[in-house]
Amino acid sequence: MSDTMKLILSLSISGSMLAGFLFLIKPLMKHRFSKSIQYYIWIVVLLRLMIPFSIEGSLMDSIFYGNQTIGSLAASGENMGKSSQEEGSINSFQLLNTANNVASGFFNNDVDHNKYLQYLFNEYVIYIWLIGVVISLAVSLSGYMRYSTYIRTTSKPADEWESRMLRFLMNGRHRVKLLRNSYVTTPMLIGIVKPIIIIPDTDFSDIQLKNILLHELTHLKRYDIGIKWLGVIAGSLHWFNPLMYFIKKEINNACELACDEAVIKRLNTSEKQQYGNTLISVAGGNKKSIGAVRATFSDEKAILKERLVAIMKHNKKPKMVIILSIILFGIVAVSAVALGASKGISSNSAGESSSIIPNEPPQMEINNETGSSPIGNYQIRKLVWNDVQEEGPSFYYIAWHSEPTLLTGLHRPKPGEKFTFQFADALPDKVTLKMAYLTESYDESLLPVISIPLLKTSSGYEFTNPAASLSDIPTTGRVYSITAEWGDNRCEYIFAVDGKFDSYESENTE
């Protein structure tokens, strides 16, 4: 699976874990903690879903990179002719090329097709996700544009006394228009750059209009429309996560409750009752418009009761409750950081350097399952070392023309056999592995070069000896190229193995 999909999945999982925790403790904090604190906590969840901030050793890194798979591109033979610099720059996390793996016989022993289906899914899942993101965003944006255009074109200016009240309440700090519309059933705020408050084209008393405007202006001051748009974007990024529907709904509800609290904390008991009555008076007949990103005075009847109860129960919170609220917010924030996002461990992150950069390429120990001793016959070639770049032939050419030769005393591993290797002194920042079948040509292999997936272990790296080639072109062995990087330094380890088992189809299935 590509790094991008690992990142998206890790954000979705970590955000869902935080949300699940908040849903679990919601009954405990519902009427005890400040509505604003609860709203801000849900904003932390929203940010966790969207921003790939992380720390070294986060939970998501451990889940997605604990057994890190490095390198999964099956390259074509034409890459052999490229410069060593181009070969070393291949991203080790590129998507699998399933077609080339089929051609090379990688799936020969895949009787139940599980491996093939997994590789096929890994290759195309990012495109499926992108299509979902585009569709989700398109639906939201088109719905908003249609609704916004319809509302703006069917609205008319508010009465003069209503506009005067708005200017008085704004006190010159914000510029927002006030419009009336006979097609809306509840007051609302739409727009970020040019915000507009729209009220139903009906008669309101001074008290009702004041409460309505106080509510919508509070949304404006708290940038709630921006938060709602972040929710839309998060919902599109995580369209595959069914929990996102409940998370977005909860954030919207928390937004309205926090807005009510911000308004009524400045009101006396009588004014709070009038505010609640205004809420009830505009709740009737409200219908939610699909795709409309807006902050409303009375959105859904389902939360009307909760808002009224919150208004009636509102009082100054004791110090201990405030302290507990702050502690809870801190726990959620710290948990968000600890969960993290799967950005990859530092030893394999592009652009990051190992804690130890060796002066010279370190020696390696290479072992296979049936070999009684390590493979010691390998050649090290500095590709870029201490700002000196070496241009040279491909690793296949080097194997055929090496002196002393790399093609004597070869191990004879079976297809599917495990190889392990580790570096003596310093763990590289990035490692990639390629293999070419030895054919009758002494200059370039007559078969495609393939990249081999690597599994990072606690002591080094592991990979599987590929299946025999299905081509009619005879093969006599395999030559491997391990490219390792330490900062800007990069070198290549070249070794070969015998291909006896490639010639015996019956033994390939052992």
C-alpha positions, 0 to 999 in steps of 0.5 A: 500500500502506498504511503499516501493511503497509509497516511489517510487510513492512519488519520481516519483511524486515529480520528475515529479512535478519539471520536469513539472516546468522546462518544463514550464519555459524552453522557458524563460531560454533556451538561457538566462541562462548558459547551465551548470546551466540548466544541473545541475538543471536537475541533481537535478531532477534526484537526486529527482527521486532517493534519498529518502531524505526528511524533516519532514512534506514534501509535499509527507509525507503529501500526503501519510501519512496525513491519515496514514494507519497503519497495514494491515497484516492478520496473520494466527492463528499459530502466536498466539503461538509465544512469545509476543516479536515476536508479537510486532515486526510485521512490521505494514506496511506489505502487505495485506494477501488477502486470510486470509481477505477473509476467515475471512469475511472481504469482506462480505459487499464488494458488488461491489468488490472495496475493494477486488480489492484494497487490491489485488492490494496493495498486488501484486503491489510491485511485478509488479513494481519489475518485471518492474524494472528487465526487464527495467534494463535487457534491458538496460544492455544487450543492453549496453553489446552487443553494447560495446562488438561489438564496442570494438571488431570491433575497431582498434587503432587510428593513431599515430598523433591522439593519440599524440593529445589526450595525449597533450589535456589530459595533463597527467590528464586522461587515456583514449584510442582512437580507430577508428571504421568503424561502428560508425557514430559519435565520442563517449565516452563509459565506466566509469572504462576504458573509451574509445573514439571511432571515425569513421574510416574516415579522420579528419582534425587537427581542426576537431579532436581537436574539437572532442577530446575536446568535449569527454574529457569534457564529461569525466572530468564532469563524464557525463557517470555516470550521464547517467547511473543514468538516466538509473537507474532512468528510470528503477525505474520509468518505469511506469511513462511516463514522464520519457522518456521526462525527460531522453531525456531532461537531455541528451540534456542538457548534450550535450549543457552544454558540448558544452558551456564548450568547446567553452567558451575557444574559440574565434569567429573563433574557435567557427565557426570551432567547429560548422562546425565540429558538422555539418560534423559528424552529417550526417548518425547518428543512435542512438543505443538502450541500448548504454550508451555513450556520443557522439559528435553529437547524434540526428539531432533533437537537432543539430539546438539548439546546433548550435544556442547556439554556435552562441549565446554564450557570457559572461552572465551579472551579473544579469543573473548569479544571476538569474541562481543561484536563480533558481537553489536554488529554484529548490533545495529547492523545491526538499527538500520541496517536499520530499519523503514519508518516514512516519511521525516521530511518526510511523517511526521505530527506531525513538522515540516519543518526550515524553517517558512515565514512565508508559504506559499511559491510553487509551480511546476507543470508538465505534459508538453505545457505550454510554460510552468509553470502560473502561474495558481493561488490560495493559501488559508491554511487554518490559519496561525499559529493562525488558521483560515480557514473557506471554501467548497470549492476547486471553488466557489473555482475558479468564483467566483475573481477574477481567474478561475482558468479562463482561459488554461488548459493542456490536458493529456491524461488520463494525462499527467504533472504535476510541482510543487515548492515554492520555499523549504521542503519540506512535512511532508505533501502531499495532492492532490484533483481535481474535474471541472468540470461545469455546476454553479457551486457543487459538482461533479456528479461525485465528488471523487477523491484523486490518488496523489502520487509524491515525487521528489528535486526535488518531487512528481509525479502523473498526470492522471486519465482522462476521466469515464465519466459522462454528465454533461458535463465542461469541465475539472478543478480541483485542490487541493494541500494542504501542511502545515508543522507546524501551518500548512496551506494550499491551492493551487488551479489548473485545467486545460482538459478538451478531451480529456475530450470525445474518447474516441478521444484518451483512449487516445493 
